[in-house]
Amino acid sequence: MMAKQWKWTNAISKRASLEAAVKEVVEQAHCGLDEPADLAMVFISSAFASEYSRLMPLLREQLKARAIIGCSGGGITGTNSGEATEEIEGEPALSLTVAQLPGVNIQTFHINGQGLPDLDGPPGPWVEMLQVNPAENPQFILLADPFSTAINDLLQGLDYAYPGSPKVGGLASTLGGSPTGLFCNYQLYREGSVGVALSGNIILETIVAQGCRPIGEPYRISEGERNIVIGLEEPNKPIGTSRPPLEVLRELIQTLSEKDRQLAQHSLFVGIARDEFQQTLNQGDFLIRQLLGVDPKAGAIAIGDRVRTGQRIQFHLRDANTSAEDLEMLLQRYQNETDISTPPMGALMFSCLGRGQGLYEQANFDSALFRSYLGNIPLSGFFCNGEIGPVGGTTFLHGYTSVFAICRQP
C-alpha cells in the first residue's frame, strides 16, 4: 500500500464579491485534492473589512478543512490559475492555501492579547498556554493583531519555551484605518494572535530579507543606555578610545558617494551584529533597526531596540536596488547551502507594507524573484504591519522586510 503524498495548493481571487471570491478560491485550491485538507490558510484584503464576519461561515460551508488560520492584510499574495504569483495591493483579493500533510501533527491556537505568562518564570506556563509539546520540535506560523498583542514579549516567551523552533509570520495589516481580522478554526478574532504549530514529517525553512546593505565599518558600543548609543569604539584604534556616534556617523557620510549621501538623508538604518564572536561580519549578519533620532548636543543616537556595551553595530542604507540585491543574495545562499533533494511543496511570504510597488515601482517583484530560484511552487501570504522571523537563532519583529517560510518533507 502506497503512503499518502503531500498536496499543497493555493488560489487567489480578485473578485469584488466575497461570495464569488470564496467560491473561486475553494474550487481552484481543491482541484486535485481527494479528501478534506488537513490545514488551510486564508489571507483577505482589507477591502473586505466590513465582511470579515462572513468569511468563516462561507468557508465552513464549502471548505471542510480540519484546521484553518488566517488574517487580513493591506495587500494579498497568491498563485493564480495560470500558476503565476500575484501581489494584489489596495484592491479586493482573497488567497487560500490548502494542504494535505500526512505524518504532520497540526495544532492551531488563539492567544489572548493580554495576560501572557511571566518572562521571568519557568517555561511551563507558555507550554500550557499553547498546549504544544516542545519535545515534538514544533515549527510555528504566527499571525497577530498589531494593536492588542505584546508581540515582543510573545516572541521572547516562545523562544524561551521552544528554543530552536522556527517562528515566522506577521502582524495583520489594513489600509484606510479599517479594523484588522484574525481567523482560527472558523472563528473571527479581533485581538491577540493566532497560529499553528507543525511537527513530525515536515521541515520549515526561513529566509529573512531585511533589504539593507552595510556602509563603513563595524563599531563596538562603548557606552549605551536602553536604546541610546552614547559612545562608539572604532576599529583599528587604541582600546578605550571612544567617540560620540553622531560624530562618527557624520564623518562616515562624508566618505559616501553623492547618491548614498542623499539616500542617508531618509533611508539610514543601524544593524546590530547577532553573533558576538563572529570575526568577519557580512551583509545578512545583522538585525536591522531604525535610526529613531539624534542628540546633537551629546552626539548620541537612538535606535529601535535596546543596546548594551560591547555589542557591535554598523550603519546600513536601504533602497529598491539594495532590497533586490539582498533578497537575491539570500536566495542564492539558500539554494547553495540547502539540501533540496526533496523539493519544497509550498511557501508563505510575509512582506512589509513598505515594500511592493511603492518600493520597486513594479508589481510582484519579491514573489517573482523568489520563484525564479525556488521554481513554481505555490506561494501565498500578505503585506504586514511588521514581519516575524529569526535572525541568528532568535525571533524578532522586523520592518521593511520580506520573510519567507518554505515547507517541504524531510
C-alpha positions as CSV (number, residue, x, y, z in Angstrom):
1,M,0.0,0.0,0.0
2,M,1.5,3.3,-1.1
3,A,2.0,6.0,1.6
4,K,-0.2,9.1,1.1
5,Q,1.6,12.0,-0.6
6,W,1.7,15.6,0.5
7,K,-0.5,18.0,-1.5
8,W,-0.2,21.8,-1.3
9,T,-2.2,24.2,-3.5
10,N,-3.0,27.8,-3.5
11,A,-5.6,30.0,-5.3
12,I,-6.2,33.8,-5.4
13,S,-9.3,35.7,-6.4
14,K,-9.7,39.4,-7.2
15,R,-13.5,39.3,-7.3
16,A,-15.2,42.2,-5.5
17,S,-18.0,39.9,-4.2
18,L,-16.9,37.9,-1.2
19,E,-19.2,35.0,-2.1
20,A,-17.8,34.9,-5.6
21,A,-14.2,35.1,-4.3
22,V,-14.7,32.3,-1.8
23,K,-16.3,30.1,-4.4
24,E,-13.4,30.7,-6.9
25,V,-10.6,30.0,-4.5
26,V,-12.2,26.9,-3.0
27,E,-12.8,25.4,-6.4
28,Q,-9.3,26.2,-7.6
29,A,-7.5,25.2,-4.5
30,H,-9.4,22.0,-4.1
31,C,-8.5,20.8,-7.6
32,G,-6.5,17.6,-7.2
33,L,-7.4,17.0,-3.5
34,D,-9.2,13.7,-3.0
35,E,-10.3,14.4,0.6
36,P,-10.6,17.3,3.1
37,A,-7.5,19.4,3.7
38,D,-5.5,18.9,6.9
39,L,-4.7,22.6,7.0
40,A,-6.0,25.8,5.3
41,M,-4.5,29.3,5.4
42,V,-6.5,32.3,4.3
43,F,-5.5,35.9,3.7
44,I,-8.1,38.5,3.0
45,S,-7.8,42.1,1.7
46,S,-8.8,44.9,4.0
47,A,-11.1,46.0,1.1
48,F,-13.4,43.3,2.6
49,A,-13.1,44.7,6.2
50,S,-16.9,45.2,6.6
51,E,-17.4,41.5,5.7
52,Y,-14.8,39.7,7.8
53,S,-17.6,38.2,10.0
54,R,-19.0,36.5,6.9
55,L,-15.7,34.8,5.7
56,M,-15.6,31.9,8.1
57,P,-19.2,30.9,7.7
58,L,-18.8,30.9,3.9
59,L,-15.6,28.8,4.1
60,R,-17.1,26.4,6.6
61,E,-19.9,25.6,4.1
62,Q,-17.5,24.9,1.2
63,L,-14.0,24.1,2.5
64,K,-14.3,21.3,5.1
65,A,-10.6,21.8,6.2
66,R,-9.7,20.2,9.5
67,A,-7.8,23.3,10.7
68,I,-7.6,26.9,9.4
69,I,-5.8,30.1,10.3
70,G,-5.6,33.4,8.6
71,C,-5.7,37.2,8.8
72,S,-6.4,40.4,7.0
73,G,-3.8,42.4,5.0
74,G,-3.4,45.7,3.2
75,G,-2.1,43.6,0.3
76,I,-2.5,39.9,-0.5
77,T,-0.2,37.4,-2.3
78,G,-1.3,34.2,-4.1
79,T,-0.9,32.0,-7.1
80,N,-3.4,32.5,-9.9
81,S,-4.9,29.9,-12.2
82,G,-2.1,30.4,-14.7
83,E,0.4,29.4,-11.9
84,A,1.8,32.9,-11.7
85,T,2.1,34.7,-8.4
86,E,0.4,38.0,-7.9
87,E,0.8,40.6,-5.2
88,I,-2.5,42.5,-5.0
89,E,-2.2,45.8,-3.2
90,G,-5.1,48.0,-2.1
91,E,-7.7,46.1,-4.1
92,P,-10.1,43.3,-3.2
93,A,-8.3,39.9,-3.0
94,L,-8.7,36.6,-1.3
95,S,-5.9,34.0,-1.1
96,L,-6.5,30.4,0.1
97,T,-3.9,27.7,0.7
98,V,-5.0,24.1,1.4
99,A,-2.7,21.3,2.2
100,Q,-2.9,17.5,2.9
101,L,0.0,16.8,5.2
102,P,0.2,13.1,6.1
103,G,2.5,12.5,9.0
104,V,2.3,16.1,10.2
105,N,0.9,17.0,13.6
106,I,-1.2,20.2,13.3
107,Q,-2.1,22.2,16.4
108,T,-3.8,25.6,16.0
109,F,-4.2,28.1,18.8
110,H,-5.5,31.6,19.7
111,I,-3.6,33.6,22.3
112,N,-5.4,36.5,24.1
113,G,-3.7,39.9,23.7
114,Q,-3.3,40.4,27.5
115,G,-2.1,38.3,30.3
116,L,0.9,36.5,28.8
117,P,3.0,34.3,31.2
118,D,5.8,35.9,33.2
119,L,9.1,36.1,31.2
120,D,11.0,35.7,34.4
121,G,9.2,32.5,35.3
122,P,9.6,28.9,34.1
123,P,8.7,27.9,30.5
124,G,5.8,25.6,31.7
125,P,3.1,28.3,31.6
126,W,4.0,29.1,28.0
127,V,3.7,25.4,27.0
128,E,0.4,25.1,28.9
129,M,-1.0,28.2,27.1
130,L,-0.3,26.7,23.7
131,Q,-0.8,23.0,24.6
132,V,2.1,22.2,22.2
133,N,4.8,19.8,23.4
134,P,8.4,21.2,23.0
135,A,9.7,17.6,22.7
136,E,7.9,17.3,19.3
137,N,10.2,20.1,17.9
138,P,7.2,22.2,16.6
139,Q,7.6,24.8,13.9
140,F,5.3,27.9,14.2
141,I,3.4,30.2,11.9
142,L,2.1,33.2,13.8
143,L,-0.4,35.9,12.9
144,A,-1.0,38.7,15.3
145,D,-3.1,41.9,15.8
146,P,-0.7,44.8,16.0
147,F,-2.8,46.8,18.5
148,S,-3.6,44.3,21.2
149,T,-0.6,42.0,21.3
150,A,2.6,42.5,23.3
151,I,4.4,40.9,20.3
152,N,8.0,41.3,21.5
153,D,7.1,39.6,24.8
154,L,5.2,36.9,22.9
155,L,8.2,36.1,20.7
156,Q,10.6,36.2,23.6
157,G,8.4,33.8,25.6
158,L,8.0,31.4,22.7
159,D,11.8,31.4,22.1
160,Y,12.2,30.6,25.8
161,A,9.7,27.8,25.8
162,Y,10.5,26.4,22.3
163,P,14.3,27.1,21.7
164,G,15.4,26.2,18.2
165,S,11.9,26.1,16.8
166,P,11.5,28.4,13.8
167,K,8.7,31.0,14.1
168,V,7.5,33.0,11.1
169,G,4.6,35.2,10.3
170,G,3.4,38.8,10.5
171,L,1.1,41.4,12.1
172,A,-2.3,41.8,10.4
173,S,-2.5,45.0,8.4
174,T,-5.1,47.3,7.0
175,L,-5.5,50.3,4.7
176,G,-7.6,53.3,5.4
177,G,-7.9,52.7,9.2
178,S,-10.3,49.8,8.9
179,P,-10.2,47.1,11.6
180,T,-7.9,44.0,11.3
181,G,-9.2,40.4,11.5
182,L,-7.7,37.2,12.7
183,F,-9.1,33.7,11.9
184,C,-8.7,30.4,13.6
185,N,-10.8,27.2,13.2
186,Y,-13.7,29.1,11.6
187,Q,-13.8,31.8,14.3
188,L,-13.1,35.5,13.8
189,Y,-11.0,37.2,16.4
190,R,-10.3,41.0,16.8
191,E,-7.4,40.8,19.2
192,G,-4.4,38.7,20.3
193,S,-2.7,36.3,17.9
194,V,-3.5,33.1,16.1
195,G,-1.1,30.4,14.9
196,V,-0.3,26.8,14.0
197,A,2.4,24.5,15.3
198,L,3.6,21.9,12.8
199,S,5.6,18.9,13.9
200,G,6.5,15.5,12.6
201,N,7.0,14.9,8.9
202,I,7.8,18.5,7.9
203,I,10.7,20.9,7.5
204,L,10.0,24.7,7.7
205,E,12.9,26.7,6.5
206,T,13.1,30.5,6.6
207,I,14.6,33.4,4.6
208,V,14.6,36.8,6.2
209,A,15.4,39.6,3.7
210,Q,15.9,42.9,5.6
211,G,16.7,44.8,2.5
212,C,19.7,46.8,3.6
213,R,23.5,47.0,2.9
214,P,26.2,47.9,5.3
215,I,28.3,51.1,4.9
216,G,31.6,51.9,6.6
217,E,33.0,49.6,9.3
218,P,31.5,47.8,12.3
219,Y,31.9,49.7,15.6
220,R,31.7,48.5,19.2
221,I,29.4,50.2,21.6
222,S,31.5,51.6,24.5
223,E,28.5,53.2,26.3
224,G,24.8,52.7,25.9
225,E,21.6,53.1,27.9
226,R,18.3,51.5,26.9
227,N,18.0,52.3,23.2
228,I,20.6,55.1,23.3
229,V,24.1,54.7,21.9
230,I,26.3,57.2,23.7
231,G,29.9,56.1,22.6
232,L,31.5,54.0,19.9
233,E,34.9,52.4,19.7
234,E,36.3,52.4,16.1
235,P,38.2,49.6,14.5
236,N,42.0,49.9,14.3
237,K,42.0,52.5,17.1
238,P,43.5,52.0,20.6
239,I,41.3,50.1,23.0
240,G,39.3,52.5,25.2
241,T,39.3,55.2,22.5
242,S,35.6,56.2,22.3
243,R,33.8,58.9,20.2
244,P,30.2,60.1,20.1
245,P,28.3,58.1,17.5
246,L,26.9,61.2,15.7
247,E,30.4,62.4,15.2
248,V,31.4,59.0,13.7
249,L,28.3,59.0,11.5
250,R,28.9,62.5,10.1
251,E,32.5,61.6,9.1
252,L,31.2,58.3,7.5
253,I,28.6,60.1,5.4
254,Q,31.3,62.4,4.0
255,T,33.1,59.4,2.6
256,L,30.0,58.2,0.7
257,S,29.1,58.8,-2.9
258,E,26.7,61.7,-3.7
259,K,23.9,59.1,-4.3
260,D,24.4,57.4,-1.0
261,R,24.7,60.7,0.9
262,Q,21.2,61.6,-0.4
263,L,20.0,58.2,0.5
264,A,21.3,58.6,4.0
265,Q,19.0,61.6,4.5
266,H,15.9,59.4,4.6
267,S,16.9,55.7,4.5
268,L,19.6,55.2,7.1
269,F,19.4,52.3,9.5
270,V,21.5,50.6,12.2
271,G,22.5,46.9,12.1
272,I,23.2,45.1,15.3
273,A,25.5,42.1,15.0
274,R,23.8,38.9,16.1
275,D,27.0,36.8,16.7
276,E,29.2,38.2,19.4
277,F,32.1,36.0,18.4
278,Q,32.0,36.1,14.6
279,Q,35.2,37.7,13.3
280,T,34.1,38.8,9.9
281,L,30.6,40.4,9.6
282,N,28.9,40.3,6.2
283,Q,25.6,41.5,4.8
284,G,22.8,39.5,6.5
285,D,24.7,39.0,9.8
286,F,22.9,42.0,11.4
287,L,19.5,42.7,12.9
288,I,18.3,45.9,11.2
289,R,16.8,48.5,13.3
290,Q,15.5,52.1,12.6
291,L,17.6,55.1,13.5
292,L,15.0,57.0,15.6
293,G,16.8,60.2,16.3
294,V,19.9,62.0,17.3
295,D,21.0,64.3,20.2
296,P,23.3,67.0,18.5
297,K,24.5,68.3,21.9
298,A,25.6,64.9,23.3
299,G,26.3,63.3,20.0
300,A,24.2,60.3,20.9
301,I,21.8,58.3,18.6
302,A,18.6,56.5,19.4
303,I,17.7,53.2,17.6
304,G,14.7,51.0,17.6
305,D,16.0,48.3,20.0
306,R,17.8,48.0,23.3
307,V,21.6,48.1,23.2
308,R,24.3,47.2,25.6
309,T,28.0,47.8,26.0
310,G,30.2,45.5,23.9
311,Q,27.7,45.0,21.1
312,R,28.9,45.7,17.5
313,I,26.8,47.9,15.2
314,Q,27.2,49.0,11.6
315,F,25.3,51.7,9.7
316,H,23.1,50.5,6.7
317,L,21.3,52.0,3.8
318,R,18.1,50.8,2.1
319,D,16.6,51.4,-1.4
320,A,15.0,49.3,-4.1
321,N,18.2,48.1,-5.6
322,T,19.6,47.1,-2.2
323,S,16.4,45.3,-1.2
324,A,16.5,43.4,-4.5
325,E,20.2,42.5,-4.2
326,D,19.7,41.5,-0.5
327,L,16.9,39.1,-1.3
328,E,18.7,37.6,-4.3
329,M,21.9,37.1,-2.2
330,L,19.8,35.2,0.4
331,L,18.0,33.1,-2.2
332,Q,21.3,32.1,-3.8
333,R,22.7,31.2,-0.4
334,Y,19.6,29.1,0.4
335,Q,20.0,27.4,-3.0
336,N,23.7,26.7,-2.5
337,E,23.5,25.6,1.2
338,T,20.2,23.7,1.4
339,D,19.8,20.0,0.5
340,I,16.7,20.1,-1.6
341,S,16.7,16.6,-2.9
342,T,13.1,16.7,-1.7
343,P,11.9,19.9,-3.3
344,P,9.7,22.4,-1.5
345,M,5.9,21.8,-1.7
346,G,4.8,25.3,-0.8
347,A,5.8,28.6,0.7
348,L,4.5,31.6,2.5
349,M,5.6,35.2,2.1
350,F,5.2,37.9,4.8
351,S,6.2,41.2,3.3
352,C,6.2,44.7,4.7
353,L,3.6,47.2,3.5
354,G,6.6,49.4,2.7
355,R,7.9,47.1,0.0
356,G,5.8,46.0,-3.1
357,Q,5.1,48.6,-5.8
358,G,5.8,51.5,-3.5
359,L,9.4,50.4,-3.2
360,Y,10.2,48.7,-6.5
361,E,7.8,50.7,-8.8
362,Q,6.7,47.4,-10.3
363,A,4.3,44.7,-9.3
364,N,5.1,41.2,-7.9
365,F,8.9,41.8,-7.5
366,D,9.7,39.8,-4.4
367,S,7.4,36.9,-5.2
368,A,8.7,36.7,-8.8
369,L,12.4,36.8,-7.6
370,F,11.6,34.1,-5.1
371,R,10.0,31.8,-7.6
372,S,12.9,32.3,-10.1
373,Y,15.1,30.5,-7.6
374,L,12.7,28.1,-6.0
375,G,10.5,27.2,-9.0
376,N,6.8,27.4,-9.5
377,I,5.8,26.2,-6.1
378,P,2.5,27.6,-4.6
379,L,3.2,30.9,-2.8
380,S,0.8,32.9,-0.7
381,G,0.9,35.5,2.1
382,F,0.1,39.1,2.8
383,F,1.6,42.6,3.3
384,C,2.2,43.0,7.1
385,N,2.4,45.7,9.7
386,G,5.5,44.0,11.0
387,E,7.2,40.8,9.9
388,I,8.2,37.9,12.2
389,G,11.3,35.8,11.5
390,P,14.5,34.5,13.0
391,V,17.9,36.2,12.8
392,G,20.8,34.4,14.4
393,G,18.6,31.8,16.1
394,T,16.4,34.4,17.8
395,T,12.9,35.5,16.6
396,F,12.4,39.2,16.0
397,L,9.7,41.6,14.8
398,H,11.0,43.3,11.7
399,G,10.1,46.2,9.4
400,Y,10.7,46.8,5.7
401,T,11.4,43.0,5.4
402,S,10.2,40.1,3.4
403,V,10.1,36.8,5.4
404,F,9.6,33.5,3.5
405,A,8.6,30.2,5.1
406,I,9.5,27.2,2.9
407,C,7.7,23.9,3.6
408,R,9.0,20.5,2.5
409,Q,9.1,16.9,3.6
410,P,12.2,15.6,5.3
